[in-house]
Amino acid sequence: MSEIRKPFPFAEFEPKWQSRWDSENTFRTPNPGDVGFDATKPKYYVLDMFPYPSGTGLHVGHPEGYTATDIVGRYKRMNGFNVLHPMGYDSFGLPAEQYAIKTGQHPAITTAANIENFRRQLKSLGFGYDWSREIATTDPEYVRWTQWIFLQLYSSYFCEEMNKAKPVSELENKGWSRDQIDDVRLAYVADTPVWWSTDLGTVLANEEVEEWKSKGHVVERRPLRQWMLRITKYAQRLMDELDTLDWPEGIKLLQKNWIGRSEGGEVVFAIADKSITVFTTRPDTLFGATYMVLAPEHPLVPQITTDENVARVEAYQKDCASKSDLDRGDLNKDKSGVFTGAFATNPVNGAQIPVWIADYVMMGYGTGAIMAVPAHDERDFEFANRFNLPILQVVRPLDDSDWQGYAASGIAVNSGFLDGLPTAEAKAKIIEWLVEKEKGVRKIQFKLRDWLFSRQRYWGEPFPIVWKDGHHYALSNVNLPLLAPPLENYKPSGTPEPILSKAREWVELPDGVTRETNTMPQWAGSCWYYLRFCDPENKERFISETAERYWSSDKPGMVDLYVGGTEHAVLHLLYARFWHKVLFDLGHVSTPEPFQKLVNQGLILGEDGQKMSKSCGNAVNPDDVISEYGADSLRLYEMFMGPLEQVKPWQMKGVEGVSRFLARVWRLAITEDGKLTEKIKAADCTDKELLRVIHETIKKVGEDIEKLSFNTAISQMMICTNALTQAETVPLKEFTQFLAVLNPFAPHITEEIHERICAKFDRSPGLLSEAVWPDYDDQALIRTECELVVQVNGKLRERIWISMDADEETAKDRAFASEKVKEHADGKTLRKVIYVPGKIINLVVS
């Protein structure tokens, strides 16, 4: 859109209003005790999932959720709420470190530059953030409290009796030894199989493996000594307490499936002079176990493999080391495996069954070993057919289904003392038998594994831990924050030795004390940022008790509305919930959950229908759209594309269409020479139909914002604009109400028009953003007239406004009074009148 074609001067007034909001701290939100705090106002905490400040900046897909929360925040402010709507940056992470390796520039420098660009872009969209609360996870003061929270986990254990975290000092007082306490800490050290990348120089979380492998990086499985967080102790609470939250059911299901609760039993199988325990949800099928499978990385594999099978087993293990869990699980269509040469004893019948290793069994679930019942498990059935292993029916289907591969409940057969029992009874009886014979126990198992919390990269929070004589110790709080030392070389060594180990002077302390050289994952900073936003300047606590209690509520979750992408549906949300629950157990926060209501905005695709990204070449820079159409047009279009939760393709023509709507609003008030139009009058509204549309708009837009139905709210405001345009006079009061309703969506243009109105009519030039949301009049909503479609011989000839209770004779007279109707009816005989009150009248003439 050229300068000549621009329908209203957004380039002049948008920066003006952004500057004024900044200079006047319009959206600053006072805390209890601050100047300007009003204790009578209710609180509303609306939050965006904060961005990772990459060098590419924002594309137009990012502001979708930000615009939605901004509309809600502005609307709540106008309704008398003390609104907390902050913004910050998730600024640690691997991409910044990789850039530093390539350029030799410290990641802090590039991160700061990226943040500055993000801040500029966000401000150019006019978002009503409280910028005084801005934080970045890399800020030293923020790092201090992230490390402090880690130490809360390190200094706690999970009390099974009370089902909550408690300080390990209680165990010290009971005389527990150091080793005993270390075994139960919520933050602990363990040797565990991890995904290691030699060229990235760090371990990766399971969910990161596919991303970095697709970029050409080498990733393999290997055992390493790592810091872990005992999230599994919270598995049941993490599942149960989801039900107290206003989250999409799909997201709740994803979390529950990730946690993966299973009820069953653990069964002990003897392998020569050794034994191995397997977990099964179907112990009733034990008689049908015809072979056993261990995960390739199971520590027992080298101990039981016979000499003639060693070469094949080791080759298979090496091949599996580079496969992700996804490759071995959901994407694993072709079953593979190798026989170890060992045999296990089935405890119920003494049968000797072969022990295999196969990639479809993983150490991350159960014990890393399964009893294979191919007759009644799809994966086992495929494997048995592939390697010609025995398949024995032990469950008779309840219907006429084929028993091979049948995994549902049925009747036990070929199962000794279980024969004839339905599945539920057979489960109970076999578990009783296993317990009595000391060959197993009843067990509840979770798929959730403890959280791998170590990284070997540089750009992350150092652990506030030191080592001496093989033991780890917490740093004192007075020594926080512990910041990483400056390094000239961030390049990985190719070994698991963390990059921080290069800083020998930093690592080696007096008296043989050394610092922990692993760093925390990027998840650490994003686990608790919503808490710091409530009290970002506090030097004494991560959040004051007063601020925490004020911004919390009587609901389980602290944040009233949390908006972000579905890519964080499981891990970020799960990790944040875990940390919050620990802090709740220890008395640091007053709610058991962080986020009460969650909404996931849908992706905005490129015009080619693909996911928008720089690598695909379809990303649209919001700077370009703002330059061409203005920030208000971009905001409005993002909300008008469709329901917030849906996936939607970007169309630049759509932005132009929304821009034309705003131009109509502008022309309603401002003439071509920039003056206020004479059409606006400081007079009562006598047009009942116009009054009805205005109040209908106030009502519907408010209700739609509450429901996050922004596209339908905009449609209603378009209807209202049409009515105002067609009116002979635009009443000042009602037009100002319309501007207030439009303001959360298009704050710049409405502030500009409002300011000019105030100047002409000698009104106080206060900000429209600080106005009160208008009330609608129920009486004004009552329709006294309706639009009646007039047809002559079935063809539309006119539309007229008529009383809602007009009878047929009145409607006929009004219709014949129209010149357009006369044109087609004069000189002809009226044969019939078809009248549907409030809708249509059809005059049949000949």
N, C-alpha and C positions, 0 to 999 in steps of 0.2 A: 504494500500500500504506500504510494508516494505521499509526499507532504501535501500535495494539492488534494488528494483523495481522502485524507484523514478527516473523518466526519465530526470530530470534536478534539479539542487541544489537550489530549491526555499527557503529552510530553511536557506541557507547561505546568500542569497542576499536580501530577502524581508525585514527582520529586519534592514538590513544595510541601505536600501533606506528610510524606514520609519524614522529611526533615523536622516538621513541627512535632509529630508524634515522638520523635527521638529527643528533641530539645526539651519538650515538656514532660517527658517520661509518662506519657499518656497511659501506657499499659503496665506501669510499675504496680506490683501487687504487694501491699504491706503485710507484714507478719504481725502476730500479736506482740504488742510492745513498741512497734514502729510508729513513727509520726503518720497520722492519717488512717490508722487502722480503725475500722468500725466493727466492733464486736457483735453488733446486731445483724450484720449481713451473714447469710449462709455461705458456706464455701462450696466451690466447684473446682475440681482438679481435672483438667483435660490435658492429655499428653500424647505427643507423637513418639514413635520409635525413632530415636535420634540417628542421624546419618553417619556413615563413615566418610570423612572428608577426602575423597580421592582427587587426584589432579585434574580429572575430566570435568569436575563440577557437576551441577544438577542438569538433568534433562527433564522434559516436561512431564515424565511419569512420576517424578518425585513429589511435586507440589500437590498432587491430588489429595493425599491424606492430610497434608499440612493445611490446605485450603478448607477442608471439611472441619478440622478442629478449630481453625480460626473463626469460621462462621459460628460454630457452637459457642466458642469462648466469648465472642463479641455479643452474641444473643443473650448469653447468661449474664454478662455484665449489665446489659440494658435492662435485665429483669431483676437487678438488685443483688446479684451474687458477687462475692469476692472471688474472682477467677484467677487461678494459677495456671498459666499457659507458658511454659518455659521452652528453651531450646538449648541444645548442646551438641557435642561431637564425640563419637566413639573413635578416638584418634590413635590408639595403639593398633598394631597389627602387622601381618606379614607383607602386604603390598608396599607399605612405606619402607620397610626394611629392604625389600628387593630393589626398590628404586634407589635407595642409598648405596647398595652394592654396585649398581650399574653406573651411578653418577659420582660416587665418592662424596656425596653431600650428606650431612647428618640428617637423619629422618626428622628431627625436631624442626629443621628449617623448612623442609618441604611440607610437613604437616601444618606448620603455622601459616604458610602461604595458602595452602588448600582451605584452611579454616577461614581465612580472610576472604577468599573468593566465595565460599559458601555463604558467609554472613552477608556479603554484598548482594548476592542473588536473592537470599531470603528477604532482606529488607526491601529490595526492589519490587517484591510482590505485596508489600504492605501488610505483612502478617503482624498481628497484635501480640507479639511475644514480649515478656518482661525480660529485656536484654540485660538487666542488672543481675539476673540469675544465671547467665550464660556460663557453662562449664565445658571443659574437655577432659576426657579421662586421662590425658597426659599431663594435666596441671599438677605440679608438685603437691599442692595441698590436697588435691583429689586422690593422688597416689597414696598419700599418707593414710587416708581413711580406708582405701581399698585394702591396704596392707593391715590396717587395724582390724578390719572385718575378717580377713584371713586368720589373724591370730585368735579371733573369737572362736573360729572353727577348730583351730589347732589346740586351743585350751579347753575344748569341750568333748564330751562323749554322749552317746545316745543311751538314755536310761530306758531299758525295755519295760520296766514296771510302770513308769509314768508316761511312757510313749513320747518322750521329749528330750531335747538336749539339756545337759547340765554341765557345770564346770568340772574339769578333771581334778580340781583342788579337793572336791569331795572324796575322790578315790585316794588321793594322797593322805587325807586325814584318816582314811580307813586302813592305811598301811600298805597300799598297793605298791609294788615295785615299779621302777622306771619302765622296764620292758613290758610289764602288764598294762600300764597306762598307755604306752605307745601303741599297743595292739588294739586299743579301742578309740583312739582319738578320731574326731570327724575329719581331720586333715592328717594324713599318714603317708609313709614312704613304703613302696612295695615294688618288687620285681614283677613286671607284667608285660605281656605281648602288646606291642604298640605299632602304629604305622610310622615308619621312619623314612625320611627323604634325605638321601645323601647330598643332593645338590642344593636343596633348600636349607639343609643343616638343622632340621627340627623334626620333632614328631608332629603328626597331624591328627586331629580329631577324625572319627569315622566319617562325619558328614563333609569333611574337607578333602577327602582322598580323591573322589571323582573329579572335583574341580581342578586340582593341581595336576593330576595325571593327564587330564585333557589338554593342559597347557604344555605337556611334554616333559614333565618332571618325573623322576624315578621315585617310586614309593614302594616300600617293602615291609613285610612283617618281621619284627625281631623283638626279643625280650630286652627290656631296659628297666633300670631302677628309676622310678618316677614318683612324684607327689600325686596323691589321689585324694578325692573328697568322698566321704561315705554317704553319698546321696541315697544309696539303697535302703538305708535305715528309715528313710522318709517315704518309701515307695507307697505304702498303704495310705498314708495321709495325703500324699500328692494325688492319689486317685480319688479318695473319698471326698476331699474338700473341693474338688472341681465342681461338685454339684451345688455348691453355695454361690457360684459365680455366674454372671450374665455374659456367657461366652457362646459363640456359635457351636452348635452341637457337633459339627464336623471337627472343630479344633479340639473339643473335649475328647472325642473319640480317638483322634490322632495321639493325644497325650496318653490316654489309657492304653492304647495299643503299644506305644513306645515303652511304657512301664511294664505292660505284659504280665498281669497276674495269672498264675496257673495253680490249681490245686491238684495234688496227686501224692506220690510217694517217692522216697529214695530207696533204691534197691542195691544191695551189695553183691557184686559178681567177683568170684575168685579167678585170678589168672596166675596159675602156678603158685608160687609162694607170695604173690602180691594180691591185692584186691582193689577194685575200683567201684565207685558209687555212681549210679546213674539216676537222674530224675525223670519220672514219667508221669504224665497226666492220666495214663491208662494202665495202671498196674494190673487191672483185670485181664490184660492180654499177655501176661508174662509167660504163659505156657506156649505162646506163639512166637517168642523171641528166638529166631533161628540164626542170628549172627549179631555181632556187636560192632559199632563204629566209633572210633576216636577221632577227635579233631587232629589234623596233621601236626599241629604245634603242641599237642598234649605232652606234658613232661614224661609220661609213662612210656611213650612210643619207643624211644631208644632202648629202654630197659627190657621190653618184651619182644622186640623184633628179633627173629632168628637170623643167623649169620647169612643164610642163602637169600634172605629178603632185604638185607640192609641197603644194598645199592639202589634197588627200585624204590624203597621207602624214602631214602634221602633225596633222590631225584624228584620224587613227587612232592616232598616237603618244600624243596626249593622252588618248584613251579608254583605252589600255592602261596608262597610268601609275597608274591607281587599282586595277588588278587584281592580286590576290596570285598568287604562284607556283602555289598550289593551284588557283585559278580558271583559270589559263593551262595547267595541266598535267592532273592527273587528272580535274578537274571540267569540262574544256573539251570539251563534246560537239559544239558547233556551230562548225565551223572558219570563221575570218574572216581577211582579209588585204587588202593593197593592193599593186598593181603600182607599182614605183618608176620604170618607164620605161627602166631600164638593162638591159643584157644582159651575161652572163658567157660566157667561152669554156671549154667542156669540154675539158680538156687531152688526153684520149685520142683525140678525133675532131674537134676544132675546132668542134663545134656551138655555135651561139649560143643560149643558154638564158636566159629572162627571170628577172629578179631581183625577188622579192617581199619584203615584210615581213609577218610573221604572229605573233600572240601565242603560238602554241604552241612557238616557238623563243625561248629565253631566254639572256641573257648568262651566266647562272650555270653553264652546262654547255658544254664544248668551247670553241669560239671565238665562240659567238653567231651562227654561220652554219651552214647545212646544205646539202648537195647532195641534192635531193629525187629519190628513185627511187620514184615512186608505184606501180609494178608490184609492189614487194616491201617496202613499208612501210605499215602500216595508216593512220597519220596522214597520210602523204603521199598515199596513195590517196584518202582522204576529201577532202583539200584539192583534189587534181587534179579529182575529179568535181565538186566545188562550183564550180570556176572554169574547167571545160572545158580543162584543160591536158593535154598528151600523156602517154600511159601506154605505155611500151615494155617488153615482156618481155625480161629478160636472164638469168633463172634458170628452168630446167625442173624442176618438182617431181620428187622421187624416187618419189612415188606418183601416184595419179590426182587429186590436188588441183587446184583451179582456180589457175592461175598469178597471177591478179589478186589482189594483196594477200598473196601467198605470201612469207613472210619467213624460212623455214627454209633449211637447206642444200639444194643441188641440183646441177644441171649447167649450166654457163655456156652461153648461147645469145645470138645477136645481139651478140656481144662481141668481134668481131675476133680477135686472137691468143689470146684466152682460150677460145674456143668449144671445147666438149667436155670442159673440165676440171671436176672436182668442186670444190666451193666452197673447201675448204682449199687445194688446189693453185692455184686461181685467185687467191686472196688473196695467196699467197706470190709468184706470178709478177707480179701487177700492182704490188705494192710494190717488187719488184726493178726493174721498168720505170720507176716513178716516181722512184726514187732515181737510176737511171742517167741519166734525162732531166732531173734536177734539178727535178722538178715535185711532189715530195712525199717523205715519210720515214715509216719505221715508227714507231708511237707507242703508248704505253700512256697512257690517259686516265683520270682519276678525276672522278666527279660532285662529289665534295667540293670546296668552295670555301674559300678562306682565311677565317678567322674575323673577322667585323666586330666590332671590340672597342671602338668608341666609342659613347658616349651623350652627349646634350646636357643631360641633366637634372642636378639638384643633388644628389639623394640617392644618391650613389655615391662610390667611391674616386677622388679626383683623381689624374691621372697624375703621377708624379714626374719630370716633364719640363719643361724651360724652352727658350725659343726666343731666338735672337739671330742677326741678319743672315740670316734665312731658314733657319737650321739648328737642329735640335733637339739637346738635350744632356740627359744623365741627371743627376738630382740626386745628390748624395753621400749615402751611407747614413746619415751622421750627421744629415742633415736630414729623416730619416723618423721618424715618420709625417708626411706632408703632409696636413693636414686642411682641409676646406672652410671658408671663412669664414662667419660668421653673416650671413644675408640677411633682410631684411624682406619681400621680394617674390619668390616662387618662380614667378610666373605666366609662361608662355612668351611670347615677343615675337612669335611668328608667323613668325620667320625662323630659319634654322639656327644662328644665333649662340647658343652654349651659355649657360645661365643664369649660370654662374660668371663670365662676362665682365662681368656687372653690378658685380662687386666690383673696381673699378678699382685700389684701393690694394693689394689682394691680387695682382692680375694683373701690375701694372707694377712692376718691380724696377729697381734702379739700373743705369746703363750700358746702357740700351736692352734689357735682358733682360725677357722676359715669360713668364708661366706658361702652360702648356697649360691650356685651359679645358674641354675635354671630360672626361667622367668614365668610369670603367669600367662594364661591364654587371654586372648582378646575378650572372651566372655566375662572376665572378672570385672572390668569396669562397667559393662552394661548390665550387670546383675543388680546394681543398687542406685543407679543415677537418679531415679525418680525420687529417692529419699533426699539426696543432696540438693536437688532443686528447691526443696522446701526450706533450706537453711544454708545456702552456699557459702556464706561468709563466716560461719561459725568456726572459731579456732579451738574451742574446747571439746566439742563433740561432733560426730558425723552428722547429727541432727539434734537440735535441742528437744527436750521432752515436750515443751510448750508447742513448738512448731509442729512436731510429729503428731501430737494429739489434735491440734486444730485442723491440720490438713487431712487427717484420717476421718472416719465417720463411724456410725453404728453398724455399718455393713462390714462383711468380712474383708473386703478389698479396700485399699487405701485410695487408689486413683479411680476417679469416677468414670472416666472414659479414656481408653487407651487405643490408639489407632495405628496400624502398621501392616506390613505385608505378611502374607501367609508363609514366606520363606523362614520366618522365625516362629512358626506355629508350635514347634516342639521344644527345641533346645534352649533358646534364649528364655522363653517363658518358663520352661521347667527349671532352669538354673536359677532364675530370679526368684521363683516361688520357693525353691529350696533354701537359698540364702535368707529370704525374708522369714521363713518359718524358724530357722535357727535363731535369728535375731529376736523373733517373737518369743521363742522358748526361753531365751536368756533375759527377757524383760526390756529389751532395747526399743521395741516397737509395740504398738497396741493393737494392731490388726494381724490376723493370721495369714492374710493374703495381700499381695501387692496391687493387683489390678481387678477392680470389680466388674467393669464392663469392657469387653474387648470387641473391636470391629476390625476386620481385615478389608482394606480397600483392594479392588481388583486391579490387575495390571493394565497399564495403558500400552497398547501395542503400537508399533510403527505403522505408517501408512501402507506398508507392504504386508501387514498382518502378522509380522514376526515380533518377538520380544524386543523392546527398544533397548539398544545398547550401542556404544561407540564401535565395538568390533563388528557389528552387523551393518554399520554405516547408515542406520535409520534413526539415530538419536536426533531429537530436535532440542536445540538450546533455548531455554526460556528467555534468555537475553534477546534473542532474535524476534521472538513472538512479542515481547514487551515493546521492543523498538518499533515494530510494525503496527501493533494493535492496542498496546497498553496493558498494564497489569490487571486492570479490572476485567478486560475482555478475556485474558488468559484464565483468571480465577473463575469467572462465570462459565466459560466453556468447559473447564475441567469438571464442574459440577453438573453441567447440562448434558453431558455425553450419555448419561444413563445412570442407573442405580450405582451407588458408591461401591458395592461389593462385586459388581460384574466386571469381567474383562472387556475392554473397549478399544477399538482402533482409533488412532489419532487421525483427524481430518482437518487440514488447515482451512478448508472452506467453512467448517463449522465455527472456527474462531471468527471468521469474517461475518458470519451470520449473527453471532452474539454481539459483535461490535456494532452492527447495524441497530440492534435492539437498544444498546446503550446510547447510540446516537439519537434515537427517538426520544429517550428520556431527556437527553441534553437539550434537544430542540423544543421540548415541552416548556422549558424554563428560559433558555438563552437564545437570543436572536443571533443572526449572522454577524452583527457588529459587536457581539459580546455583552449586550445589555439584557436585563431581565425582561421577559416578554410581558406585554400588557394583558395577556390572557389570564395571568394569575391575579386573583382578586382576594382581598381580605374581607370576604363576605361569607355568610352562611351558605352551605350547600343545599340548594333547593331541588336538585336533580336526584330523586329518590333512587333511581337505578344506578347512578354513579356512586351514591353513598353506599348502596348495597355492595357494589363491587369492591369499593375501598375496604369496607369492614370484613368482607369475605376474604380479601387478600390478607389483612392483618391476622385473621383467625387461621387461615390455611397455612400461611408461611410459618407462623409460630409452631403449629402442630407438626408441620413437615420437618422443621429443623430438629424438633425433639425426636422425631423418628429417623433422622438423617436421610430424609427423602428430598434431597436438594434439587434434583431435576424437576420434580413436580412443583416445588415451591417457585422455581424460576418460571415455569409455564404459567402459573397463576399471576406472577408479576407482569408477564407479557400481556396477559388478558387485561390486567388493570391499566397498563400503559395504553393499550388500544382504547379503553373507555375514556381515559383522560384526554387522549388525542382527539377523540370525536366530540368531546364536550365543548360547548360554546364558551364556558368559563371554567377555569381550574381554581377551585376554592383553596385558599392558602393553607388552612388547617389540615384538610384532607391530603393535600399534596405533600405537606411536611411529614404527615404520618406515613405516606407511601415511601418517601425518601428514607425514613428511619427503618422501615421494613427491608428496603433494598440495601441499606448500609453494610450489614455483615457480609454480604456477597460482593458488593462493589463499593468499598469504603472511600475511594479517592473521588470519584465523580459525585457521589452523594454529599461528601463534605464540601466540595467546591460549590455545588448548586446551593446548598444550605447556607453557606457563608454569604453568597450574593443575595439570597432572599433576606437574610438578616440585615444586610446593609441597606436594602431598599425599604424594608418595612420597620426600620429602627428597632430591631430586636437584638437581644444580647447575643453576640457572636460565639456562643459556646460550641464546643465540638459536638457534632452529631453522634460520634462514637460514645459520648458520655450522656446521651439523652436516655430517657426512659422509654422502654418498649411500649408502643401505644396499646391501649385497650380497645377491644372491639365492642360494638353495641349490638346486643342480641336482637333488639327491635329493628335495627337497620338491616339485619340479615333476612328479615321476612320479606318474601317476594309479594308485591301487590300487582305487578305487571309481568307479563311474559312476552317473549317474541313468538309471534304466530306466523307460520309459513302459509303463504297464500298461493294456491295453484288455480289455474284456469285450464280445464280439461286435462288435469293431471300434470301440467307443466308449471314449474316455478316461475312466478311473475313478480312476487313482492314479499317482503318481510315487514310486518308491522308490530308495534308494541300495543298491547291491549291488557285490560284488567284480567287478573287470574280467574275471576268468576263471571266473565262476560258470557251471556247466553248466545245462542246461535244467531238470533236476529241482530243483536248488537255487532257480532263479529262480521256478519254479512254486510251490514251497512258500512262498517269501517273499511272492509275490503273494497267495496264498490266506490268508496271515496278516493281511492288511490288512482292517480293518473295512469300508472302502469297497468292496472287492472282494467280500467276503462278502455284502454287501447285495444284490449283483446276481447272485451265483453259488450261494448256499446253496440246497439242495433241487433243484438242477439237475444234469444229467449232463454231464460234461466230454467233449465230442465231439472236440476237436482243440486242439493247442497250436502256435502259430506264434511262434517265438523267433528274434530277431536279436540275438546277444550284444552287449551294450554299448549297445543302442538301444531295443528294444521287445519286449514279450511280449503276444500276443493270445490270450485264453482264449475258445474257442468252446464255448458251453454251450447246452443246451435242456432 
